Amino acid sequence: MPLLPPDPLNPSCPNEAPARPPALSMLAPGAARPGWHRTRRGVAALAIALFAGGLLTTHGETAQAKPRAAARVSSATARLTQRAATVRGAAPSEVAGPLPPAVTRALAAARVPASSMTVLVERLSDGAQVLSYGASREVTPASTMKLYTTYAGLSILGPQYRWQTAAFVDGPVVNGVLQGNLYIQGTGDPKLVPEQLSELITQIRQSGINRIAGNLVLDKNYFDVSTRDLPPLDNAASAPYNVGPDALLYSFKALSFNVTPLPDGEVDVAVQPPLAQLRIDNTIHATRGRCTTTAAATPSLTSEPDGTLLARFGGALPTACGSQPVNLAVLDHTRFFAGGFLSLWQSQGGTFGGSVSEAPVPVAARLIALHRSPPLDEIVNDINKFSNNVMARNLYLTIGAVGFKPPATPDGSARVIARWMRRSHIANDGLRIENGSGLSRDETTTAASMVSLLDHAYRSPVAQPFLASLPIAGVDGTMRHRLGNSDVMGQAHIKTGTLSNVRAIAGYVSAANGQTYAVASFINDPRSEAARAAHDALLEWIYRLPA
């Protein structure tokens, strides 16, 4: 069957107001999280339970806003958005100048030469460049590359764009038994987690199916096969931030274990999401004394001949260590999705007697269930606040599939974004996009190109959801633990970027002088990790610029 027609709930007009994100559900103190399988010592099959949340696999800090900064942040965000709606910039003029003294001192303390840093700071009210240092030099941007992907996504697809995951059947349902195959067709939903997949399964069950006599067939043809099984960055295959894109991405293809030593000497192991083929062998024992090692909290994972994924926990874990979270990317996308689907299918009373395979949905198959993702503006918020790589990569391919044609390829997405940037008059000198997430040694940009994008975004119809998605200094996302005790706290909306040898910042500063500035700065150096203070000093310098 052809891919589903455009969703009438997906307006592509970027002027449409974004929907309010759904409220987060709260758990009573001490309540177990739905979907967490818990086991003490012994071997246990994964409990089949519903899951009400999602694991965000991130590369960086993830946190909620600090309550004490909420009022300040609210006013700063409103002021920034208001300025974005009214400013009309003049043509910028290049002004070269030395780095601010505080920035130079921070670089010297880190033993990083000034030549390793590039900076461009633009006053958005008139386009004046108040600081330009190496702004046209190509650099590795790390996760600030997500700004190109998310702004292009909001502009091309629209803030209310929603992905669709659909279920089809190719046979009749007789006395609750599907006499044929069940097909699941994905279009790259970046946030298909157990709660959402459970909704799709509920619809399937409501169609009258209790047992699937045929096979579970996955249609993942929305993304080209060349986008699968790509080599992980730095060979860290089990790192959740290295998970690649997939048309049926499920729960970020990562397991989240929570290992807790208890006073009675037992150790509790909880895991999410549930997978039908996962078994846990837990022989850890809790010990007294100082927390000297947490190695026991990391399982060894083995794929058994019968398809079981066995997670073995052993050794000793001091109670002083407290609860230990461990996140691991496992399996391939097909086995991970199938395991998650069948676990939830069985938890709703369904049975299955076939096997799992991949194939396109037949033309004659009939649609029985359809799930729509959260709107794109909510997805973009997760991508930028928490620097979620696989969500960004799925969005990047979706841009190509919608703007060019499926099956999506990175080249097709790059062509769509390049065409949009030309039409929007956004500078793209030095820009090279590989996967749209910044998790690459080959992606490049310049400070000048990044500020051109930030300037255009600030004046655009999608400015509000784009600006709101950026981490706020000292408050949330990957900026939560930075500049919390400075005047710039709550006044800078900054996307960060981190790779070995790379530190990057890009975003906006609402200065004390009443002006708003766009800033992009990159440090590409073997000692870049030690030079983070230089970027913090730059943001403080911008905030204190004279009127």
Secondary structure, DSSP 8 states (H G I E B T S, - for coil): -------TT----TTS------------TT---TT-EEE-SEEEE-------S-----SS------GGGHHHHHHHHHHHHHHHHH---------B----HHHHHHHHHTT--GGGEEEEEEETTT--EEEEESTTS-B--GGGGHHHHHHHHHHHH-TT---EEEEEESS-EETTEESS-EEEE----TT--HHHHHHHHHHHHHTT-SEE-S-EEEE-TTB-GGGSS---GGG-TT-GGG----TT--GGGEEEEEEEE-TTS-EEEEEES--TTEEEEE--EEE-S-----GGGS-EEEE-TTS-EEEEE-SEEEGGG--EEEEEE-S-HHHHHHHHHHHHHHHTT-EE-S-EEE----TT-EEEEEEE---HHHHHHHHHHHT-HHHHHHHHHHHHHHHT-SSB-HHHHHHHHHHHHHHHT---TT-B-SSSSS--SS-BB-HHHHHHHHHHHHTSTTHHHHHHTS-BTTTSGGGTTSSTTSTTTTTEEEEEEEETTEEEEEEEEE-TTS-EEEEEEEEESTTGGGGHHHHHHHHHHHHT---
